[in-house]
Amino acid sequence: MKIAIVGGGAAGMATAYLLNKHHDVRVFEQQPILGGNIRTLNKNVTGTALDTELVLDCGVIEFQRDNFPYFHRLMSALNVPMEEGRTSSELFMANGQYFKSGAGIMHNCKNSRERLKELWKVLPVMGGYIKFLLKTRKITAEELYDKPMSVYLNQDIHSRWLKMLLMYAYSMPYNSITNFPAEIGIPVLRQSDIFTQWDRIIGGVYSYIEKILEQFSGQLYCSARINNIRRQPTNAAAVAINMQGGETLYFDKVIFAVTPEQVLRLLADASEDEQRRFGAWEKNAIETVVHTDVSFYKHFGVSYYSEFDVFQNNASDNCGYNAYLNRLYGIDAQRYQHFSLAYNLGQRIDPSKIVHVQQHQSPFYSVAAVRYRHEIITTNGANHTYHAGAYLGNGLHEGAIASAYAVAALLDNRP
């Protein structure tokens, strides 16, 4: 079959790889680079102020070892080298307080005395987290459907920390997490604790896209400008893609591997059901900053920077995160500099220490937006149209790859 994949991010490229051997596959990506939210400096993102011998990710970084089966299945098939990554976190409050996570206490304290001190300080927070786990451990997926995170989290400090972790995982504004869908948020929080093991891709996440490209025999169109897509046009072809330059391309099937708010904009003949399924999705515009400024930690009297730190910027619901990339990538700070990836911490960062500013686009998750995603999954293939993307799963990289395998299975009629 002749198949068009609209979107060259993780879901689109994984689907292209899986379908490549048996079909004529063409990928249309509106950006000049492939990868979507896979942004690897000195790989698919070039022309930055970063030393050319370094490789840093300013999008997706690490992956859970035991809870990402489809992702690891794909990495194994591609022979992508991976290594264990360590993650810890600290919570920095606007009033000057800070708390280390369990992993932070285990790995980041200098001695037993410091561990005991930090453990005593964080005990009330850990107690709240244990109560959260007990409260949610027997809740089924059906019970979480159509409920916001505000049902399970309040204004206690442990709830604030959990909401900040969701803010980090999805780069969503902190004040929107109260309406984040519990059917996605609760499983992710339950799977991310002190015992969770993490892996990272050696050489940056874009390395696996490079592996796909080595084997891909289809056609790629970057900076592709699609005017609209119509199914079953009058010439009896299944799908017509009308390009902005006036050219029309015909296909047997089309796969939307874009963020969900783009679907209705592209479809010229969206049905009422499609309008209902995708109508509540909005765009989440993200700006992340790679920088070398660690001076804002001095306010708290700390000199150790965790892999993933979350900050309350002020007493209101304005929060951000800072991922210390040196520890994540094993970069010697004495030889180079302190490299971090920050979100919504612009007022803390010295502009002269910014290495790169990256614009991303992801779904804006809300209860209303995900309400009909089960219908998207169960009707995949109707009217020659398929959908793949992280939003159809856990919203993380695993969701993107799992959806790619699901679409490939439907088209190839195999498990």
N, C-alpha and C positions, 0 to 999 in steps of 0.2 A: 504493500500500500504506500501511497504518497502521503506523508504526514507532516503537518506544520506544527511546530512548537513555538508558541509565543511566550518568550521569556527565557533569558540565558543565565538565570541564577542557579542555585543548587538544585531545585526541583526540575527545572527545564533541562539542565545539562545531564543530570542523572537519568532522566527519562530518555534523552537522546542517546545516551550510552547504551541503555538497556534495549532500545528498539533498533539500534543501528545495524545489527547483523541481518535482520530480516525485512527491513523496510527502507524506503527512500525518505530520509528524514532531513528536514530543513528547520533551522532555528533562527528566530527573529528576535533580536535584542535591541531595545530602543537606546540603550546607553552605548557609548563607544567602546566599552570594555565588557567582558563576560564576568560572571560571578555574582551579580546581585549584591547581597550584603556580605559576600566574601570579598574583603578588601585587604590585599596583602601588599604593603609598601615594598617597592623594588621588584614586584612581580607584575600583577595586573594594574597596579597603581604606580605610576612613575612620575618623574619630574618633581620630586619632593626635596625637602632640605635634609633628608635622612642620609647618613653615610651609605654609600652604594654597596658596601660589603655586608650591611645589615639587612635583615628581613623581619618586618613587624606586621602583625595583623591589626587593622583598626576596624574590624567587623567581628565576625565569628572568631573565637579563639580556642576554646577547649570543649571536650566532649565527654559525657559520662560513659564509663566503661561498661557497666552492667545494664544500663537502661536504654542504650541506643543500639539495639540489635541490627536494624537495617543499615544504619550508618557504618557499623563495623563490618557488616557483610560486604558492602560496596568497597570499603577501603581494602579488605582482604582480596577481593576480585581484581582490584587495580594495583595490588602490591605497593600500597602507599606506606612508607615507613612512619611509625608512630612511636612515641615514648610516653612514659608516665609523667603526668603533670601534677603538681601539688597546689592545692587551693586553700586559702584561708581568707578571713574577712575581718574587718573591724568596723564598728559603727561609731561615727563621730557626730555628736549632738551639738546644736547651736550654742548650748550653755557651757560648752567646754568639756563635758563628760565624753568618755569614749569607752567602748567595750570590745574585747576580743572574742571571736568565735571560739568554739571548742578546738577546732583545728589550729587556730591562731595561738591558743594557749599551749597546745601540744608542741607546736613546731617553732613558734616565734619568741618564746620567753628564754631569757638567758640562763636561768637556774630554777631550782625547785621553789625557792622563796618567792620569786617573781610569779611563778605559775600559781602558787597558792593565793597570792594577792589578787591576781587577775581572775582566778576562779571564784573567789569569794565575792568579788565585785559583780560578776556576771551571773551568779546563781539565781537571782530573781528573774532574769531574762530567760535563762535556761528552763526555769520552772514553768514560765509561761509557754515556752515552746513545747515542753512535755505535755502540758494541758491541751495545747492545740493538736498534737499528734493523737492523744487519747480521744479527743472530741471528734476527730475526722477519720480515725483508722478504719471504722466499719461502714463509712458512708459509701454507697455505690455510685457509679457513674450516673445512673438514672436520677438519683437524689440530688446530684450536683447540677443537673441540667436546669438552665434558665435562672440560676442564682448568682448573685454578685459576691465578690470576696468580702464585702462588708458584713455578710451574714456570719462569717467565721473569724473576722479580725476586727479589733476595736482600736482604741487610742493608747493601749498599754505599750510599753517600750518594746516588748517582744513582737507585737503586731506591727509596730512601725518598722522594725528590722525586717520582718518577713515581707512587708509591702515594698521596702527598698530593694530587697532581693528580686522581687518580681519586676520592679522598675529597671534593675540592672539587666535581667534576663531578656526583657522585651524592649528595652529603651523606651518605655512609656512614661509620660509625665507622672510624677508621684501622686498628684491629686486625682489622677484617673484610675488608680488601682482599686479604689473602693468599688468601682463598677466593672472591674476586670472579671471575666467569666470564671466562676469557681470550678467548672468542669475541666479547665485547663490549668488554673493556678494551684489548686489543691494537690493534684498528683505530682506536679513539678516540685512543690515545696516538700512533700513527703519523701521524694526521692533524693533530695539534696541536704544531706546531713553530714556530721563529722566523719562518718564511715564511707561516704561516697568516694569512689575512685575516679580519677579524671585522666584523660589522654589528650595529647596534642599532636599535631602533624609536624614532623620535622621538615623545616624549610618553608613553613607557612601554609595556611589552609588552601591557598590557590594552587598548591602543588598537585592536589588531586584533580582539579580541573585540567591542569596540564597533562596529566595521565590520560584523562578522557579524550583530550584533543589528539593525543598521539595515535589513538585507535579509531577516531571518528572519521567516517568516510562520507558523511553527508555534507550539506552546505550550511554555512554560517553567515548571517547578515547582521552585523553590528551597526549601530546608528540607524536602525531600520525605522522608517516612518510609515506606520499603518494608518490609513484613513478609517477603514472600517472592515468588519468581517461579516459575511452573510452566508448562511447555510442554505443548501438546495437552491442555488440560483437558477435562472430560467434556462440556462444551457444544459441542464441536467447534471452538472458537476455537483459533488456533495458540499464543498466549501469553497467560497471565493474570498480571497484576501485582496482588498483594494488598497494599493499603496498610494501615498500622497503625491507621488510623481505621475500618477495616472495609470500605472501598470496594474493589471489584475492577474493574480496567480491562483491556480486551482489545485485543490487537494481532496483526498478521500476523507481525511479526518483532521481535526484541529484540536490541539491541546493547549489550554490556557495555563501557563505556569507563571503567571504574573500575580501581583498582590490583588486581592479580591475586588478592591474598589475600582480597578481598571477594567473589569470584565464588561460592565454595562456601557462604559465609554467606547469600547471597541466593537461591541455587537450592534449591528444595524437592525437586527430583527429579533431582539430579545423577547422571549415569551413572558407572559404574566408571571409564571412560576419563576423564571430566571430573575425578573425584576424584584420579586419578593425575596428570593434567596440572597441576592447580592445588594439590595437597595440600602441596607443599613450600614454597609462597610464604608469607612472613611480612611483617608490617607494619614499615615503617621510620618511626618517629616522629621528626620533625625540629623543632628549635627554632632559629630564626635571630633575630638581634638587630640592629636598626638603631641605631647609636649615634654619638656625637661624640667619643669618647675615642681619642686617638692617643698617649697618654703611654707606652704599653708599647713603642713603637718607640725611645724614648730610651735604653732599656737597651742597645740595639745601636749607638747613636751615629749613627742615620740620621734624616734629616728629610724624605726622599722616600718616599712611600707608593705602591707599585705597585697596578695595577688588581686583581691577585689575589695576595695574599701567603699563604704557608702557614707554620704555626708548629708546632714540636715543643714541647709544653707542659712536658714533663719527660723524663727518660731512658727512661721506659716508652713504650709505644705509645699515647700520648694526644696527639693532634694536633688542630689546628683551622685555620680560614682566616679571612682578613679581606679583603673586597673594598672598595677605596677608591672610593666612589661619586662623589665630586667629579670625579675624572678621567674616570670612565666617562660622566658626564652633563654635563661642562663647567660645573660649579657653582663659582663664585668663593668660595673659602674665606674671603677677607677680608670679603666682604659677608655671607656666611652663617656656616657652621661647617664643620668637617671631618666629613663623613658617611661612615660605613662600614657594611657588612653583615658580620656575624661569625657563625661557627658553631663551637661548642665552645671558645669563648674566654672563658667567663663569669667565670673567676677573674681575668682580666686587665682587665676593663672596670669602670670606676667606675659603680655603679648609678645615680648621679645624672645620668649622661650617656647613659642609654638613652632613645631616642626611641620605639621600638616593639619589642615581642616578638611574633614570628609563629610559629604552630604549623603545620607541614606534615605531609603523609603521602605517602610514596612507597614503591615496592617495595623490599624488602630483597633485593638481588641476591646469589645464591650459585650454585654449580655445580649443586646439586640442584634449585634452583628453576627454572632455565632449561632443564633437561634435556629437557623435552617441549614447549618452545615452538614448535618446528617443526611439531608435530602440531596445535597450536592454530591455526597459520596455514593448514595444508593442509586442515583440517576446518572452516574458517570457513563458516558457513551451515548446517551440519548441525543438524537438529532446530530449525530456524527461529531459530538462535542465532549471533550474530557477536561477535567480540572485537576491540577496538581499544585501543591504548595504546603508550606509549613502550617498554615492556618487550618488545614484539614486534619492535623494531628495535634501534637503538643505545642505547636507554635515555634519550636526550636528546630535545629538542623535535622534531628531525627524525624520530625514530622514531615519535612520536605522530602527526605530520601524515602521514607515509608510510602508517601503518596506516589512517588515515582515508580516504585515497585508495584503498587496497586494498579496504576494505569497501564504499565507494561504487561501485567498479568491479564488485564481485560482485553488488550489488543492482540496479545499472542495466545490467549486462551490457555494459560499455564499458571501454576501456583507461584 
